[in-house]
Amino acid sequence: MGLVMAVLAAGVLAADGWLAARLGAPFYPCLFVAGLLLSVLVCVELRALLHSAGAPPLWLLLGGAVTIFLANWPAHLASHLGWGWAKGDAFRHVTYAFAAWVLIAFLYEMATYRPDNGTVMRLALFVWAMAYAGVLSAFFVQLRFWTDHDRGAAALGALLAVTKGGDVGAYFTGRFLGRHRMTPLLSPKKTWEGFAGGVVTSIGAAVGMSFVRADLFGSIVEAVLFGVVLGVTGVLGDLAESLIKRDCGVKDASQVVPGFGGILDVVDSVLFAAPVAFWWLGARGA
């Protein structure tokens, strides 16, 4: 299943690069459709996880996450489509979308308020869910738009290769060599040996990507550091999702992806690592 997902991700990047080169504009329809579908599935899983905690209604979560996802595109297509209103930083639109749905959530709660119905908890969960599933994922999308078609694809490919490569390395190393538990309460099966193996695999993936795209990093040393930082961040992202699941009393977010669990179990490390990768590569400029 992991191999199938890796092939699909590579196919999305390759197809979008081919289309962008011929259309002369970064529409990236494959990423758009895949990301939109993932946003919907993540919201469904979050709603199910948070049900016992008094989660916001599904329509509110879906509306917010989908709108925040759509807000990633206008700024990049403004000059191609003549959208003068959309010019500027893409994160400006993401912030506007996030703020608009926070206001909508407040209006909904005011319209449906009853004493002792957990209004503050629902609002807090909604804001958190939009930040987790919407704002963090915006960094993932914006990596695709980094500088040009090819380098954006390489940057996104590096993020996926380093984080998911680290997941694979940690799994096999922990399975065969794991002895010392890392976080018994949050993730009982994680071991320090698996953690070390995952970071080594992440480094290997980053160095490999530096040979695939020579201008992705300034040097091999930077590639190694990138692998270390994203490898560790990916583990923290995985533990963050484990925190959510443990607090909600479930083992997996769902059973949508055989061998992985739910969509959240697949994207958790990437969501945490995407902002770090964006800041790292963005700081290097064009």
Secondary structure, DSSP 8 states (H G I E B T S, - for coil): -HHHHHHHHHHHHHHHHHHHHHHTS---HHHHHHHHHHHHHHHHHHHHHTGGGT---HHHHHHHHHHHHHTTSHHHHHHHHT-GGG-S-HHHHHHHHHHHHHHHHHHHHHHT--TTS-HHHHHHHHHHHHIIIIIHHHHHHHHHTSSSHHHHHHHHHHHHHHHHHHHHHHHHHHHHH--SEEETTTEEEEEHHHHHHHHHHHHHHHHHHHHHSTTSSSSHHHHHHHHHHHHHHHHHHHHHHHHHHHHHT-SSS-SSBTTTBSHHHHHHHHHHHHHHHHHHHHHT--
